[in-house]
Amino acid sequence: MRRMRKRNIFLAGIAAFALAAVLTGCAGSGGAGTAGGAADGTGEGKLTVVTTFFPLFDFTSKIGGDRVKTVSLIPTGVEPHDWSPKSRDMMNIAEAGMFVYQGAGFEGWTEEVLAGLDTSRMVIVEASEGIELLPAAGEEEHEHEHDHEGTHEHEHEHEHDHGDTDPHTWLSPRSALRMAENILDGLVKADPEHEQEYRANYERLHAELTALDEAFTEKLADVPHREMVVSHRAFGYLARDYGLKQVAILGLSPEGEPTAQTLKEISRFVKEHGVRTIFTERLTSAKLAETLARDLGVETAPLHPLEGLTEEEAAAGESYVSLMYANLEQLAAALGSTN
């Protein structure tokens, strides 16, 4: 019911925005210029790019440099899985020259919002395009689906928002390389006049992401433990690309509650594989993971899903690369790396 009410509010917001757009159009064209479609649309000689959440904002800011005004729709401190745009957010998208979203089912609202806008002068970038996507059903679900069919109703209450695929591509540096390339292509299309600047900025980011990928590969190559128990199933691409196994307390969304059977299976898995650490997250409650870890006599450690920043992280100027290096250190310590 709560989700249905939120969806009704969201659809009402789209209708209100559409009406406002019509009324604004009827008022004539003598007002301030919009940012749509041109590098000088902001009045500051910059291309306005609206991104949906932190990694896309970070990559776009670095590639766009001084030529781009980058906006993130989801504010600092907000967990993005259950976020939906308000009228002001939709207006920001409508006025942008370029819109960057994750895709792969992460932002369930994009199709409806974009359908209600004139996007003819806007470059739209789906950052996950071209990445081999993982299915929404995780490995652990396939392993146990015959053992307790029908016991995941509450655990998967929010899974349908993501469709048939796991959208968390950004948590693998190898996927991030492709995402950055997609953003570069969008910037060049939206503002070809400054292509050389964008490409120079991209090459610097590409070098950082390549070094990050190499660090993950080297540091995780020979860890004695390859099993990572996480709060929610966000690290599938990282696990796939670096030879790890992800076991999650919750599904693709950090909301909901796991079943008693799921907790029992995770407890058995931790004991059988000698798991020493259960990973928690910063923007969601760690109480469940901490309770499970305490009952099992293991430690907890933060593993950042990079879906958003805390106020403190934003103030400290944390970036995708810096946070992923911190993730690598946490993983290496928990899995027993000696590198």
C-alpha positions as CSV (number, residue, x, y, z in Angstrom):
1,M,0.0,0.0,0.0
2,R,2.8,2.4,0.9
3,R,4.4,1.8,-2.5
4,M,1.1,2.2,-4.3
5,R,0.5,5.6,-2.6
6,K,4.0,6.8,-3.6
7,R,3.3,5.7,-7.2
8,N,0.0,7.6,-7.2
9,I,1.8,10.7,-5.9
10,F,4.5,10.3,-8.5
11,L,2.0,10.0,-11.4
12,A,0.2,13.0,-10.1
13,G,3.5,14.9,-10.1
14,I,4.0,14.0,-13.8
15,A,0.5,15.2,-14.6
16,A,1.1,18.5,-12.7
17,F,4.4,19.0,-14.5
18,A,2.9,18.4,-17.9
19,L,0.2,21.0,-17.2
20,A,2.8,23.5,-15.9
21,A,4.8,22.9,-19.1
22,V,1.8,23.6,-21.3
23,L,0.9,26.8,-19.4
24,T,4.5,28.0,-19.5
25,G,4.6,27.4,-23.3
26,C,1.3,29.4,-23.7
27,A,2.9,32.3,-21.8
28,G,5.1,33.0,-24.8
29,S,8.8,32.6,-25.5
30,G,10.1,35.9,-24.2
31,G,11.4,34.5,-20.9
32,A,14.8,33.2,-19.8
33,G,16.5,30.7,-22.1
34,T,16.6,27.0,-21.2
35,A,19.6,24.7,-21.0
36,G,18.2,22.2,-23.5
37,G,20.3,21.2,-26.5
38,A,23.1,23.7,-26.5
39,A,26.3,24.3,-24.6
40,D,25.3,27.9,-23.9
41,G,21.8,27.1,-22.7
42,T,22.6,27.9,-19.0
43,G,23.5,31.5,-19.8
44,E,27.0,30.6,-18.4
45,G,28.4,29.1,-21.6
46,K,28.1,25.6,-20.1
47,L,26.2,22.5,-21.0
48,T,23.8,21.4,-18.2
49,V,23.8,17.7,-17.6
50,V,21.3,16.1,-15.2
51,T,22.4,12.8,-13.7
52,T,20.4,10.6,-11.4
53,F,22.8,9.6,-8.7
54,F,26.4,9.8,-7.3
55,P,28.6,7.7,-9.6
56,L,27.1,9.2,-12.7
57,F,27.5,12.7,-11.3
58,D,31.1,12.0,-10.4
59,F,32.0,10.6,-13.8
60,T,30.2,13.4,-15.7
61,S,31.8,16.1,-13.6
62,K,35.3,14.8,-14.2
63,I,34.8,14.3,-18.0
64,G,32.8,17.5,-18.5
65,G,35.2,19.6,-16.4
66,D,34.7,23.4,-16.6
67,R,32.6,23.1,-19.7
68,V,29.7,21.3,-17.9
69,K,27.3,22.2,-15.1
70,T,26.5,18.8,-13.6
71,V,23.4,18.3,-11.5
72,S,22.6,15.2,-9.4
73,L,18.9,14.6,-8.9
74,I,19.2,12.4,-5.7
75,P,20.5,14.6,-2.9
76,T,23.3,13.8,-0.4
77,G,22.3,11.4,2.3
78,V,19.3,9.8,0.4
79,E,19.2,6.1,-0.5
80,P,18.1,6.0,-4.2
81,H,16.3,2.7,-4.5
82,D,12.9,4.1,-3.3
83,W,13.4,7.7,-4.6
84,S,11.2,9.2,-7.3
85,P,11.4,12.7,-8.8
86,K,9.2,15.6,-7.8
87,S,8.0,18.4,-10.1
88,R,11.1,20.4,-9.6
89,D,13.3,17.5,-10.5
90,M,11.3,16.9,-13.7
91,M,11.7,20.5,-14.6
92,N,15.4,20.2,-14.2
93,I,15.5,17.2,-16.5
94,A,13.3,19.1,-19.1
95,E,15.7,22.1,-19.1
96,A,18.9,20.0,-19.5
97,G,20.9,19.5,-22.6
98,M,21.9,16.0,-21.5
99,F,20.3,13.5,-19.1
100,V,22.4,10.5,-17.7
101,Y,20.7,7.7,-16.0
102,Q,21.9,4.2,-14.9
103,G,19.3,2.1,-16.6
104,A,19.1,-1.7,-16.2
105,G,16.0,-1.1,-14.2
106,F,17.7,1.0,-11.5
107,E,15.5,4.1,-11.9
108,G,12.0,2.7,-12.5
109,W,10.6,6.1,-13.1
110,T,12.7,7.2,-16.1
111,E,10.4,5.8,-18.9
112,E,7.3,7.6,-17.7
113,V,9.1,10.8,-17.0
114,L,10.9,10.9,-20.4
115,A,7.7,10.0,-22.2
116,G,6.2,13.2,-20.8
117,L,9.0,15.5,-22.0
118,D,10.1,16.9,-25.3
119,T,13.5,15.2,-25.6
120,S,14.1,16.1,-29.2
121,R,16.9,18.5,-28.2
122,M,18.3,16.5,-25.3
123,V,21.0,13.8,-25.4
124,I,20.0,10.9,-23.3
125,V,22.6,8.5,-22.0
126,E,21.9,5.1,-20.4
127,A,25.2,4.6,-18.5
128,S,24.9,0.8,-18.3
129,E,24.5,0.3,-22.0
130,G,26.8,-2.3,-23.5
131,I,27.6,-4.0,-20.2
132,E,26.7,-7.7,-19.9
133,L,24.0,-7.6,-17.3
134,L,23.4,-10.1,-14.5
135,P,19.9,-11.6,-13.9
136,A,17.8,-10.2,-11.1
137,A,17.7,-13.6,-9.4
138,G,21.0,-14.0,-7.6
139,E,23.1,-17.1,-7.4
140,E,22.0,-17.8,-3.8
141,E,18.4,-17.8,-4.8
142,H,19.0,-20.4,-7.6
143,E,20.8,-22.6,-5.1
144,H,18.0,-22.7,-2.6
145,E,14.8,-22.2,-4.7
146,H,13.9,-25.9,-4.6
147,D,14.6,-26.2,-0.8
148,H,12.1,-23.6,0.3
149,E,9.9,-22.5,-2.6
150,G,7.6,-19.7,-1.6
151,T,9.6,-18.4,1.4
152,H,11.0,-15.3,-0.2
153,E,7.8,-13.2,-0.5
154,H,8.9,-10.5,1.9
155,E,12.5,-10.6,0.9
156,H,11.7,-9.9,-2.8
157,E,8.9,-7.4,-2.2
158,H,11.0,-4.7,-3.9
159,E,12.8,-6.8,-6.5
160,H,10.2,-6.1,-9.2
161,D,11.2,-2.4,-9.4
162,H,14.5,-3.5,-11.1
163,G,12.9,-5.8,-13.7
164,D,14.8,-8.8,-14.8
165,T,18.4,-7.5,-14.3
166,D,20.7,-6.5,-11.5
167,P,21.4,-2.8,-12.1
168,H,24.4,-2.3,-9.8
169,T,27.0,-2.3,-12.6
170,W,29.0,0.7,-11.2
171,L,30.4,-1.4,-8.3
172,S,32.8,-3.1,-10.6
173,P,35.6,-0.9,-11.9
174,R,35.5,-2.8,-15.2
175,S,31.9,-1.8,-15.7
176,A,32.7,1.7,-14.6
177,L,35.1,2.0,-17.5
178,R,32.3,1.3,-20.0
179,M,30.0,3.7,-18.1
180,A,32.5,6.5,-18.4
181,E,32.9,5.8,-22.1
182,N,29.2,6.1,-22.6
183,I,29.1,9.4,-20.8
184,L,32.0,10.7,-22.9
185,D,30.1,9.8,-26.1
186,G,27.0,11.6,-24.8
187,L,29.0,14.8,-24.0
188,V,30.6,14.8,-27.5
189,K,27.2,14.4,-29.1
190,A,25.7,17.2,-27.0
191,D,28.6,19.6,-27.3
192,P,30.9,18.6,-30.2
193,E,32.6,22.0,-30.2
194,H,34.5,20.9,-27.0
195,E,35.2,17.3,-27.9
196,Q,38.9,17.5,-27.5
197,E,38.6,18.9,-23.9
198,Y,36.1,16.1,-23.0
199,R,38.4,13.5,-24.5
200,A,41.4,14.8,-22.6
201,N,39.4,14.7,-19.3
202,Y,38.1,11.3,-20.1
203,E,41.7,9.9,-20.6
204,R,42.6,11.1,-17.1
205,L,39.6,9.4,-15.6
206,H,40.1,6.3,-17.8
207,A,43.7,6.0,-16.4
208,E,42.3,6.2,-12.8
209,L,39.7,3.6,-13.4
210,T,42.2,1.3,-15.2
211,A,44.6,1.6,-12.2
212,L,41.6,0.8,-9.9
213,D,40.7,-2.3,-11.9
214,E,44.3,-3.4,-11.8
215,A,44.5,-2.9,-8.0
216,F,41.3,-5.0,-7.5
217,T,42.7,-7.7,-9.7
218,E,46.0,-7.9,-8.0
219,K,44.9,-7.6,-4.4
220,L,42.0,-10.1,-4.7
221,A,43.8,-12.6,-6.9
222,D,45.0,-14.9,-4.2
223,V,42.8,-14.2,-1.1
224,P,42.2,-17.4,0.9
225,H,38.5,-16.6,1.3
226,R,36.4,-15.7,-1.7
227,E,33.0,-15.4,0.0
228,M,31.5,-12.0,0.9
229,V,28.4,-11.7,3.0
230,V,26.8,-8.3,2.3
231,S,23.7,-6.4,3.5
232,H,22.0,-6.3,0.1
233,R,22.8,-7.8,-3.2
234,A,24.6,-4.9,-4.8
235,F,28.0,-6.4,-5.4
236,G,27.3,-9.0,-8.1
237,Y,29.3,-7.4,-10.8
238,L,32.3,-6.9,-8.5
239,A,32.0,-10.6,-7.5
240,R,31.8,-11.7,-11.1
241,D,34.7,-9.7,-12.4
242,Y,37.1,-10.5,-9.5
243,G,36.3,-14.1,-8.8
244,L,34.3,-13.7,-5.6
245,K,31.0,-15.1,-4.3
246,Q,28.4,-12.8,-3.0
247,V,25.8,-13.9,-0.4
248,A,23.3,-11.2,0.5
249,I,21.0,-10.8,3.5
250,L,18.5,-8.7,1.4
251,G,17.8,-8.6,-2.3
252,L,18.6,-5.9,-4.9
253,S,17.0,-3.3,-2.7
254,P,18.2,-2.7,0.8
255,E,14.6,-2.5,2.0
256,G,12.4,-5.3,3.3
257,E,13.1,-8.1,5.7
258,P,14.8,-11.5,5.1
259,T,12.9,-14.6,5.9
260,A,13.9,-16.8,8.8
261,Q,14.9,-19.5,6.3
262,T,17.3,-17.0,4.6
263,L,18.9,-16.1,7.9
264,K,19.3,-19.7,8.7
265,E,21.0,-20.4,5.4
266,I,23.3,-17.4,5.7
267,S,24.3,-18.6,9.3
268,R,25.1,-22.0,8.0
269,F,27.1,-20.5,5.1
270,V,29.1,-18.3,7.4
271,K,30.0,-21.3,9.6
272,E,30.8,-23.7,6.7
273,H,33.0,-21.3,4.8
274,G,34.8,-19.6,7.8
275,V,33.5,-16.2,6.9
276,R,35.0,-13.7,9.3
277,T,33.2,-10.5,8.3
278,I,29.6,-9.4,7.5
279,F,29.6,-6.1,5.5
280,T,27.3,-3.2,6.4
281,E,26.3,0.0,4.5
282,R,26.2,3.6,5.5
283,L,22.9,4.9,4.1
284,T,20.8,2.1,5.5
285,S,20.4,0.5,8.9
286,A,23.1,-1.9,9.9
287,K,21.2,-3.3,12.8
288,L,20.2,-6.6,11.1
289,A,23.7,-7.3,9.9
290,E,25.2,-6.4,13.2
291,T,22.8,-8.6,15.1
292,L,23.6,-11.5,12.8
293,A,27.3,-11.0,13.1
294,R,27.1,-10.8,16.9
295,D,25.1,-14.1,17.1
296,L,27.7,-15.8,14.8
297,G,30.7,-14.3,16.6
298,V,32.1,-12.5,13.5
299,E,33.0,-8.9,12.8
300,T,31.3,-6.3,10.8
301,A,32.9,-3.8,8.4
302,P,31.5,-1.1,6.0
303,L,31.4,-1.8,2.3
304,H,30.2,1.2,0.4
305,P,27.5,0.6,-2.3
306,L,28.2,4.1,-3.8
307,E,24.6,4.8,-4.3
308,G,25.0,8.1,-2.5
309,L,27.2,10.0,-0.2
310,T,26.7,10.9,3.5
311,E,27.0,14.6,4.4
312,E,30.4,13.9,5.8
313,E,31.6,12.1,2.7
314,A,30.4,14.9,0.5
315,A,32.1,17.5,2.7
316,A,35.4,15.5,2.6
317,G,35.3,15.5,-1.3
318,E,35.1,11.7,-1.6
319,S,35.0,10.4,-5.2
320,Y,34.0,7.2,-6.8
321,V,37.7,6.2,-7.1
322,S,38.5,7.1,-3.5
323,L,35.5,5.2,-2.1
324,M,36.3,2.1,-4.3
325,Y,39.9,2.0,-3.0
326,A,38.4,2.1,0.5
327,N,36.1,-0.8,-0.4
328,L,39.1,-2.7,-1.7
329,E,41.0,-2.3,1.6
330,Q,37.9,-3.6,3.5
331,L,37.5,-6.6,1.2
332,A,41.2,-7.5,1.2
333,A,41.3,-7.4,5.0
334,A,38.1,-9.4,5.4
335,L,39.1,-12.0,2.8
336,G,42.6,-12.4,4.2
337,S,44.7,-10.8,1.5
338,T,48.5,-10.7,2.1
339,N,49.2,-8.4,-0.8
